[in-house]
Amino acid sequence: MNAGLGEYLRTLRNRANLSVDDLANVLELPASVWARIERNEINPENRVLLKAAGYFGLSEKKLLAECFKEKVFSETTNKYNRIEKSMLLKSNGLGMRRIDNIRNSSSALERVPYAAKFFRPPVDLDHALECVVYCKHHNLDRPFERILPDGGTQLIITFGETGREFIWKRDRSRIIHTALIGLRQIPITSRLLKTGVTIYVRFKPGGLFTVTGLDYSKVSWPAVYAEEVFNASFGSLLRRLIAHETPNEAAESVFQYFKNEARHGSQTGPLVRFFLEHSHLSLDEINKRTGYSSKYLTILFKRHTGMTPKLFQRVIRFNKVIEDMNSFKREIDWATLVYNHRYHDQAHFIKDFKEFSGWTPQEFLSMGAGCSKYVHFSEME
């Protein structure tokens, strides 16, 4: 691939006779964002690249490798020369760490049998599931994975000799195969031990309620054994997944299980649906439009999702900030970022960011992550 990544992606789209709008719809992102990716103005998130690779029948590994290469080049090259740190960061130490981390990921990608495939749910599950992601060696030799709050719930199924060890404050509890991660305002860190395949089943906000009828207020979050939530047939799903031969077979088994489970679920009420569709509005405005009080909305929303409406809005804003930060190719205008996402000031932004991620914004960028949902890193501080 001699052209830039954006030009290459535009070539793929043109060969498939797709408009920008058509492809953006397939990849589930605004058309304006995809157009900027094609013009090499912003970086695509890893999940967007992986979806594109799946759609065009390309090697996910190859496309991700090109993304790593372009990030290093664009962030270390200015009009005059090459520098050995990322221009995204003013701190020399953090800037050098970011470039080293991206290069290490690129090197690991060449060594390991990497796999990461996205599967969209069938139409009859689209109201509840966001996607199923099938991964193998996706941490690229980094032993720790931090799951960032993003407004969704997810089921994580891990196969391997020992699984993953969840690190909760100073206590450590090992969940060998399955964990259900609820909506939360804190990041969850786990050590990936001798894992093989990991399957992430991502629910839309309120989606788990529609499948299981689960009352979140009765569950001890942020992480529980999945077997404690799902019925006895969950064991048969695990056995089918252990015996699977291809990622497609694994995803189909997951979808079939939740199709069966959906018969026991409950419909999300109209008030909760309205809030999810208009969560960008203030709570006062939502109260005016619906005629319901904040107290009633909070009780209902928490039962459906496990989170208060106000906290949900904060988490969604944080996740959009991460997406924006990952898209930058040059030094970030922090004042504009803070203003665009409606933080009171930079101190408020940093406080929220550290609460939801465990890092300052600059520390997060130094990890070299290309994803707003999961961050892999080498050492616990």
N, C-alpha and C positions, 0 to 999 in steps of 0.2 A: 504494500500500500504506500505509494509515493505521495499522494495528495494528503491534505489534512484530513482528520477524522470527519469533520463536518462535510467536506466535499465528497468523501467516500460514501457517507450515509445518504447524501442527496442523490448520488449516482444510483445507489441501490433503490431508492424510492422511484426515481425516474424509470429505471428498468422494469419495475413492477407496475408502471402506469398508474401511480397513486398520486393524488394531490396531497399537499401538506395537511389539510384538514382530515383527509381519510386516514393517513398514517397516524396522525396524532390521536385520532379517536381509537384506533387499534391499540396504541401504546398507553392510552388513558392519561393524557396530559394536554394542556392547552396548545392549540396550533401555533400561537405566538412563541411559545417556549421551544417547540421543535424547529421553527424557522430560525431562531437564534442559534440553536445547536448546529444547524446546517451551515450557517454563516460563520461558524467558529467563534462566536461572540461569548458563549458560555460553555461550561463543561456539562455533559449529561451525567445524571446519576447512574450508578452501576446498574440499578434495577431497570432503568430505561434501556440501557445498552443490552442487557440480557433479554429483555422482552423483544427488542429489535432483532437480536440474533435468532431467537426462536421463530419469529415471524418470517424472516428471510431464509431460514434454514442454514444459518452460518454457525461456525464454531464460536461458542461463548468465550472460550479461552482466548482465541485470536483477537476478537473485538475488544476484550478487556485489556489485553496486552497493548494494543494500539492506543487505548485511552491512557494507560499509565505512561507510555512513551511521550504522548503529546503533552500531558500535564507537566512532566519534567522539563520538556523543551520550552513550553510557553511561559512557565513560571520562573525559569532561570535565564531567559534570553531577553535582553533589552535591545535598544536601537544600536548599541555600540559593542557589547561584548556578552560573554557568558559569565554568570555568577553561580556560586555553589550554595545558594539558599533560595527559598521560595520568596518571590516578591509579594506574596500575599501577606507576609508577616514582617513586621519591623524588627522584631527580636532576631538577632543573628542565630542564637542558639536554637530557638523554636523553628526558624526558617530552615536551618540545616537539617533539623530532625525530621521535618515534613518531607523534604526531598529524599532523605535516607530511607524513610518508611515507605515512600512510593516505590523507590528503586528496589527495596527488599521484597515488596509485594510482587513486583514484576519478575524478580529473580525466582521467587518461590513458585510463581505461576508456571514457569518453564519446567520445574522439577516435579510437581505433584500432579496426580490425575484429577484435576479440578473439574467440577461439574456444578452448574447452577441453572435450573430450568423452572420457568414460571408457567403455571397452568391457571387459566381463568375458569371460574365455576360455570357449570351449565345454567341455562336460563332459570330453571326452577330453584336454584340455590343463590342466584345473584343478589337477592335481597339480604342474604345473611353472610355470605362468604366474599372476601375480597380476592383471595387467590390461594393456591397451594404452591409452595416453593420447595423443590427437591434439590438438596445440596450434598456435595461430597468434597471434602478438603477445601471448603470455601473460606476457612479462616487463614489460608496461605501461611501455614506454619506459625501463626500467632496463637498462643494457647488461651488467651482470654477473649471472651465475647461480652460486650455490654449492649443490652437491649434498651433502647431509649424510649421514653413515653411518646406515643404518637396518636392516642385517642382510640386505639383498637385493642382487641383481645386476641390472643393467639395460643394455639396448641402446638407444643414442640415435641416431636417424637425423634429420639436419638437412638441409633443402633451402633454397637461396637462392643469392645471388651468390657469397658467400665462406664461409658457414658459421659455425663457432664456433672460437675460439682457446682452447685449454686452457692454463691458467696453473699451472705446476708449480714451486713454489719460485721461484727467480729465472729459470728457463728458461721459454721459451714455445714450445709446439709446436702447430701448427695442424692440426686434424683436420677436413677439409672436410665430409665427409658422415656418417661413421659412427664410433661409439666404443662399446666394451664396457667398462662400469665394474664392477669387481669388488667383492666385500666388502672393507671397509677400515675403518681407524680414524681416517682423516683426511678432512676435507672436500675436495672437488674444485671448483675455481673455473674458470669459463670466461667469456670475453667473447663475447657474442652480437653478431656483426657484421651483415652484411646478410642475416639469416636470414628465411626465409618460414615454412614449416611445419616443426614439430618433432614427431617421433613417439617416445614413450618406451615401450619394451617392458620391463615390470618382471617379473622372475623371482622366484619364491618362493625362500627359502633352499634350496640344493641343486637348484633347478629347472633350472639350466643344465646341470648334470651329467646329469640324467635325459634331457635333450633331445639333448645332443651327446656325452656320455661324456667330456667334457673333464676332465682332471686339472689342477685349479687350481694345484697346486704347480709345474707346468711353465710357467706363464704369468707374464709380468712385469706385475704389477698396479702401480698401481691402474687404469690405462686403457690399452687397446690398440685397434688398428684392428680393427674387427669382421671385415673380410675375412681377417684372419690366423687367425680362429677357426672361422668357418663355411666350408662347402664352396663349390664353384664356383657352385652354384645361387643363392647369396646375391645375385649380380649381377642375376639375373633378377627377384628380389624388388624390388631397388632400381628397376629399370626399370618395374615395375608400379606402384610407389609414385609415381614421377615422373609417370606417366600417369593417376593416380587423379583422379576428379572429385568424390567426396564422402568425408567422414571414414569412413563405413561401409564403402566400398569399400577404403579403405586398411587398416582394421582387419581386414577379411576376408582380405586378401592376406597380412597378417602371420600370422594364425592358420593359414591353409592352408600357409604355408611351414613353420611349426613342427610342424604335424601330420606333414608329410613327413619333417622332420628327426628326429622322435621315434623313428622306426624305427631310427636309428643310435645312440640313447642307451642309458643304463644305468639300472637301477632303484636308487633310494636304498636302502641297506641298512637292516635293521630297527633296528640300534643308532642310526644317525643319525636315523631317523624318530622313535625314542623320545625322543632328546634334544631334537629340535625341538618335539615336543609337550609336553615337560616341562622346558623351558629355565629355568623359574622355580625349579626345584629346585637345590640345591647340587650340585656335582660329586661330592662324597662320597656324597650320597644316591643320585645316579644310578648310581654305581659299585656301591652296595649292591644296588640293585634289578635291575641288569642282570648283575652278576657279572663285568663287564669292568673292566680297570684304566684309570686316567686316561690313561696313556700310549697305550694302544691306541685309546681314544676320540679322543684328540687327533690321532693319525696319520690315522685314518679320516675324522674330521670335516673336517680340513684338506684332504684330497684331494677331498672332495665339495663343499666350500664355499669353500676358500681362507682360512679363518680358524680360530683355535683356539676350543674351546668357551668358555673363560673370557672371551676378548675378545668373542665373539659375545654373551654375556650382558651385558657392559658396554655394548655398542652398543645392544642392545634396551632396556636400562634408560634410556639417554640419550634414545632416540627417544620413549619414553613420557613422560619429563620434558618434552620439547618439546611434546608434545600437551597435557599438563596446563597448561603455561605459556600456550599459545595460547588455552586455553579461558577463562582468567580475565577477568572484567569489571572488577574492582576491584583494589586493591593486593594483591600476592601475599604470603602468609604463608610466607616462605622456610624457616623452621625446620620447619614442618609438611611442606613439599614435600621437604626433605632427609630427614626421618624416614620419610615414606611410601615413598620410593624406596630406602631402606636404604643411604644413604651414611653413612660414619663421622661426618662433620661437614661444616660448610659449606665449609671449605677443600678437602676432598676432592671435594665436588660441583663447585665452581668449577674445580678443576684438570681434572677429567674433561670438564666442559662445554667448556672452552677447547680441550682436545685434540681433541675431536670436531667442534667447530663453527668454531674460529678466533676466537670472540668470548667475552666474559664473558656471563653470563645477562642482565645489564642491557643490554649492547650489542646482544645479539640482539633483545630486546624492542623496542629503539628502531628497528629496521628496519621494524616494522609488518607482519611476515610473518604470513600466516595458514595456513602449511603447515609440516608437520614434516619434509618431504622436500627441498624446494627453497626457496631464499631468493634474491630478486632485489634488487639494490642498485645505487646509482649511482656510487660511487667506491671504488677500492681504497685502503686505508690503508697 
